[in-house]
């Protein structure tokens, strides 16, 4: 008598749907492990003319391709302490590029003076060279009638380049432009810096030294140069991500008491 073989039942549609759902859940869970806080960096810097600062940078991944960054900064200047916060949403379609939108707000602690702005920023990495840029518009609201600049609107833009010199050394340069066109004070401003960054082998801290300048088109304002020294400490995963390029156009003029 021939032996009958068991007939396997075809996989039902509900089973196929369940398997697809489980596969999707496992994939999304694995991707979620790379989300959340990516980097946390703390920085301290000192400059000439009694201008010191401290900052905290937090970088979050909200999807595999989208990020959210927060910057908290304090600047101790000869005219007072300035606090600033900046938030940005960014897109990283590939590992070598990142760009997005930002908004920031700053305030001086000992007088009724605040300012803020919005803009775009981005960076692209090409063969060990990082190219970045930013631009935006900002506005200041001040009730201090003794300030030469007072209330003001400004357009600003800038760019940066970062060059990997070795596994531990990086050279960088940044230049920014701003245009103030007010009744009290009309001037264009260009400021920037060039410097070196040394990263320790563990990628947990870095030392920074740079030479900077501030030039004004209005002869009533004196051009200045400065030396900046700083230390950066990485508190997060140490992915090596840096804040996208940015420079506050009001900081140089407010620090002068304008």
Residue pairs with C-beta under 8 A, 6 or more apart in sequence:
31 64
34 61
34 64
35 60
35 61
35 62
35 63
35 64
36 60
36 61
37 58
37 59
37 60
37 236
37 237
38 59
38 60
38 61
38 67
38 236
38 237
38 239
38 241
39 57
39 58
39 59
39 234
39 236
39 237
39 238
39 239
39 240
39 241
40 56
40 57
40 58
40 59
40 234
40 235
40 236
41 56
41 57
41 232
41 233
41 234
41 235
41 236
41 242
41 243
42 54
42 55
42 56
42 57
42 232
42 233
42 235
43 53
43 54
43 55
43 56
43 57
43 230
43 231
43 232
43 233
44 52
44 53
44 54
44 230
44 231
45 52
45 53
45 54
45 208
45 228
45 229
45 230
45 231
46 52
46 228
46 229
46 230
47 53
47 212
47 226
47 227
47 228
47 229
48 226
48 227
49 78
49 224
49 226
49 255
50 76
50 77
50 78
51 75
51 76
51 77
51 78
51 226
51 255
52 75
52 76
53 73
53 74
53 75
53 76
54 73
54 74
55 71
55 72
55 73
55 74
56 71
56 72
56 73
57 69
57 70
57 71
57 243
58 69
58 70
58 71
59 67
59 69
59 236
59 239
59 241
59 243
60 67
60 68
60 69
60 70
61 67
62 68
65 91
65 92
65 93
66 89
66 90
66 91
66 92
67 89
67 90
67 91
67 92
67 98
67 100
68 87
68 88
68 89
68 90
69 87
69 88
69 90
69 243
69 244
70 85
70 86
70 87
71 84
71 85
71 86
71 87
71 104
71 243
71 246
72 84
72 85
73 83
73 84
73 85
73 86
74 81
74 82
74 83
74 84
75 81
75 82
75 83
75 84
75 251
75 255
77 254
77 255
78 255
78 257
79 108
79 254
79 255
79 256
79 257
80 108
80 109
80 110
80 111
81 108
81 109
81 110
82 106
82 107
82 108
82 109
82 251
82 254
82 255
83 106
83 107
83 109
84 104
84 105
84 106
84 107
84 248
85 104
85 105
85 106
86 102
86 103
86 104
86 105
86 246
87 102
87 103
87 104
88 100
88 101
88 102
88 103
88 121
88 244
89 100
89 101
89 102
90 98
90 99
90 100
90 101
90 244
91 98
91 99
91 100
92 98
96 124
96 125
96 126
97 122
97 123
97 124
97 125
98 122
98 123
98 244
99 120
99 121
99 122
99 123
99 244
100 120
100 121
100 122
100 244
101 118
101 119
101 120
101 121
102 118
102 119
102 120
102 121
102 134
102 136
102 244
102 246
103 116
103 117
103 118
104 116
104 117
104 118
104 246
104 248
105 114
105 115
105 116
106 114
106 115
106 116
106 248
106 250
106 251
107 113
107 114
108 114
108 254
111 142
111 143
111 144
112 142
112 143
112 144
113 140
113 141
113 142
113 143
113 144
113 147
113 254
114 140
114 141
114 142
115 138
115 139
115 140
115 141
115 142
115 250
115 254
116 138
116 139
117 136
117 137
117 138
117 139
117 154
117 156
117 249
118 136
118 137
118 138
119 134
119 135
119 136
119 137
119 156
120 134
120 135
120 136
121 132
121 133
121 134
121 135
121 244
121 245
121 246
122 132
122 133
122 134
122 244
123 130
123 131
123 132
123 133
123 160
123 242
123 244
123 245
124 130
124 131
124 132
125 131
128 163
128 164
129 161
129 162
129 163
129 164
130 160
130 161
130 162
130 163
131 159
131 160
131 161
132 159
132 160
132 161
132 162
132 244
132 245
133 157
133 158
133 159
133 160
133 245
134 157
134 158
134 159
134 244
134 245
134 246
134 247
135 155
135 156
135 157
135 158
136 155
136 156
136 157
137 153
137 154
137 155
137 156
138 153
138 154
138 156
138 248
138 249
138 250
139 151
139 152
139 153
139 154
140 149
140 150
140 151
140 152
140 153
140 154
140 250
140 254
141 151
142 149
142 150
142 151
144 150
147 257
147 258
148 184
148 185
148 258
149 180
149 182
149 184
149 185
149 253
149 258
150 182
150 184
151 182
152 180
152 182
152 185
152 250
153 181
153 182
154 178
154 179
154 180
154 249
154 250
155 178
155 179
156 176
156 177
156 178
156 179
156 247
156 249
157 176
157 177
158 174
158 175
158 176
158 177
158 192
158 245
158 246
158 247
159 174
159 175
159 245
160 172
160 173
160 174
160 175
160 245
161 172
161 173
161 174
162 170
162 171
162 172
163 170
163 171
163 172
164 170
165 171
167 201
168 198
168 199
168 200
168 201
169 196
169 197
169 198
169 199
170 196
170 197
170 198
170 199
171 194
171 195
171 196
171 197
172 194
172 195
172 196
172 197
172 210
173 192
173 193
173 194
173 195
174 192
174 193
174 194
174 245
174 247
175 190
175 191
175 192
176 190
176 191
176 192
176 247
176 249
177 188
177 189
177 190
178 188
178 189
178 190
178 249
179 188
179 189
180 186
180 187
180 188
180 189
180 253
185 218
185 220
185 258
186 218
187 216
187 217
187 218
187 221
188 216
188 217
189 214
189 215
189 216
189 217
189 249
189 252
189 253
190 214
190 215
191 212
191 213
191 214
191 215
191 247
191 252
192 212
192 213
193 210
193 211
193 212
193 213
193 228
194 210
194 211
194 212
195 208
195 209
195 210
195 211
195 228
196 208
196 209
196 210
197 206
197 207
197 208
198 206
198 207
198 208
199 205
199 206
200 206
202 238
203 234
203 238
203 240
204 233
204 234
204 238
205 231
205 232
205 233
205 234
206 231
206 232
206 234
207 230
207 231
207 232
208 228
208 229
208 230
208 231
208 232
209 227
209 228
209 229
209 230
210 227
210 228
211 225
211 226
211 227
211 228
212 225
212 226
212 227
212 228
213 223
213 224
213 225
213 226
214 223
214 224
214 225
214 226
214 252
215 223
216 222
216 223
221 256
221 258
